[in-house]
Amino acid sequence: MAKKKKQNRESSIENYYDLKVEEMDELVAALKGETPADSDEGLSFKISECTGADTATEAPQEKKTGKKKEKEFDPYTVDKLSKVPTWLKAIFIKFWFSGCVCYFIMMGLNLMGLDATVVIGLVLGLIVDILVNPCFRLMQSDRKEYDNYMMFPFPFKVYWTLIANMVYYVCVLICVNYCYYGLNLLFNNLWGTSGELYVAVEPLLMGILVLLFDMAFIGIKDAVVWLVRKRGKDKEEKQNV
């Protein structure tokens, strides 16, 4: 008769969820900086020891004076980028990509008129879908704070958002085009130049205008979603009563 294979201790259901008490004690002791019971030396957080750097390459003057204090690794350190407000990072990213598309696509290809509006809108929608929105999803936490800066804030990858973003940003660029037209009319009427004065299309102003129209449309979308959800909650409360 064939011998039964020795069953792994963690493979059975009754032992799979056993709490690893010893490992938890070692983890708590390491976080407190205490020395484990079965070890003569404590857990070191020095970067040189963790990375295996050669301490013999230190400058002789630093060894003699002893002024240089070796940095220690802290897993709970908050980086400087995390301290920047969410709204500032989101606005800067959207503004920067809009200005880059204007500089490299419109000015680089020397596009004018309706062609520039359509091409820039399609390229900007493509970049937002494959670069900007995934960047927002990587930076956001469980609070989903970057959803307020995306027109289609879906946590999963869907292919129809690519077409939707391209069509959406073509509409945004049409609004930006009319805004330029309105600014030109305003300035010419104020100074009486009869069409001789016009606002040039350049990355900074265009990035600001795209950002303003984009956030305005996203704000309208967020308001509509909030009203629909509030109406649904009110219906549920009335049914429960």
N, C-alpha and C positions, 0 to 999 in steps of 0.2 A: 504494500500500500504506500502511495506517495506521501511523503512527509508534508505536513502543512507548513507553509511559510510563516515565519515569525511576524506577527502583526506589529506594525509600528504603533508606538504609544499614542501618537497624535492623530493616527488615522481613524481611530474609533470615535464615534459620536460623543460618548460620555467623557472622553479625555480631550476632545478637540478644543473646548472652550475653557479648559482649566487655566486659572490665573497663574502666570509665571511670577511667583512671589519673589524668588531670589533675584530675577532680572529687574524687577521693579525696585527692590531695595538698592541694587547697584546703581540704577539710574538716578534715584533720589539722592544717594550719597555723592554721585558725581556732580549733580547740579548744585548741591550744597558745598562742594569743595572738600568733602570729607574723604578720608582714606578708606577704601574697601577693606573688609575684614580679612580677606584672603590675600592681600597684597601689601608689600612693604612700602611702596611708593604710591603717592596720590596721582590722580588723573591730571595730566598737564594740559593746560590750555595755551601754551606758548606756541606761536606760529612756527618758529624754527623747528621745534620738536615735532609738531604735527605734520609739517611738510618735509621733514628730513633735511633741512638746510644745513650746510656745513658752517659751524660757528668758528672754525679756524680762519675763515676769510675775513673776519672782522678787522677793522683798522686797529693797529697797536695803540694809537692815542685814545680810542674809545675804551679799550680794555683797561688802560692805566687810570684814566680819569673816572670811569664808571658812571659818567653822566647819562649815557644812552640807556634808556629803559626799554626793554624788549616788549613789543606789543603782544597782547594776549587775545586769543580768539573768543569772541562773545557771540553765541548763536542768536541772542535776542536783541542785537544792535539794530536800530532802525536807520536805514540809509537816508541820505539827504534828499533823494528824489521822492521818497514817501512822504516827506514833510511838506512838499509842495501841494497846494489845494487841487482837488480834482478838477474843478471848473477851469483853472488856469492851464493845466496840462492839456485838457481836452480842446480848449479854444486855441491854444498855441499849435497843436498838432494839425487841427483842421485848417487854420490859417496858413501854416507853413506849406502844407501839401497843395493848397489852392494856388498860392503864389508860385510854387515850383512848376505846376502845370502851365500856368500862364507864361512863365519865363522860358521853359524848355519847349513847349508845344507851340503856343501861339507866336511868340517872338522868334523862336528858333526856326519854325517853318514859314514864318511871315504870312500868317493867315489873317484874313480880314472879313468883316461882314458876317453873313449867316454861316459860312463855312467854319469860321473860328468859333462861333457859338455852339454849333453841333459837335464839332470835333473835341473841343475842350470839355463839353459836358459829358461826352462818352468816355473820354480818357479819365476824367475826374471820378466818374461813377465806378469805372473799373478799378482805379487805385483805392477808392474808399472801401470797396468790397473785398479786395484781396490784401490790403495793407492796413488801412486805418481802423476798420472795425475789428479785425483780428487782434490788432495791437490793444484796442480798448478792452477786449475780452480777456487778454492776458494780464492786464494791469488791474482789473476790477476784482473786488472781493465778493463775499457772499451777499453783500448788500446791493450789488448790481448798480453801483453809483454811476457807471458810464452809460447805462441804458438811456439816460436823459439826453445824450448827445449823439444818438444814432437813430436814423429814421426807421431802420428795420433791425431792432435789437434782438435777434434770435440767437440763443446759446448754441445752436447746432448749425452745421453747414448745410445750406440748401442752395441749389443752383439757380432758382428763380430770382433770388435776391440780387444776383449780378445784373440781370436785365432790368429789374426794378430800380436799382441804384443808377444805372446808366440813363434810363428814361427820366428819373427824378432829377438828376443833376443837369440834364439838358433843359428841363423846365426852370431850374434855378438860374442857369446861364441866360436864358431868355429874359428872366426878370432883371438880371444884372445888366443886360444889354439895354433894356428900356430905362433902367436907372441912369446909365451913362447918357442916353438920349435926353432924359429929363434934365440932368445936370448941365448939359450943353445948352439947352434952351434957356434954362434959368440964368446962366452966366451971360449969355448973349443978350438977353432982355435987360439984365441989370446994367450992363456996360454999353449996350447999344452997338455992338460990333457986327451985327447982322451976319452971323455964321462964321466970322473969322476966328473966334475964340472957341476952343474945344478942349475937353478933358482927355488927356492921353491915357490909353490903356496900358497900365504897368502892373507889376506883381503886387506891390504893397496895397494900392487902392482896390485892385480886383480881389485880392485875398480878403480884405475887410468886407467888401460888398457880398462876396460869396458866403462868408461866415455869417453876416447879418441875415441874409435871406434864408440860409440853411437853418439857423437856429430859430428863426421865426416860424418856418414850416414845421420844424420838429416840435416847437412849443404848441402849435395848434394841434398837432397829432397827439401829443401827450395830454392836452386838455380834453380832447375827444375821448381818448381811452379812459381817462379818469372819470368822466361823466358816465360812460357806459358801465364801468365797473361799479360806480356808486349806485346807479340805477338797478343793476343786478343785485347788489347787496340789500337795497331797500325792498326789492320784491321778495327776497328770501326771508327778510325779517318779518314782512307782512304775512307771508305764508306760515311761518313758525308761530306767529301770534294767533 
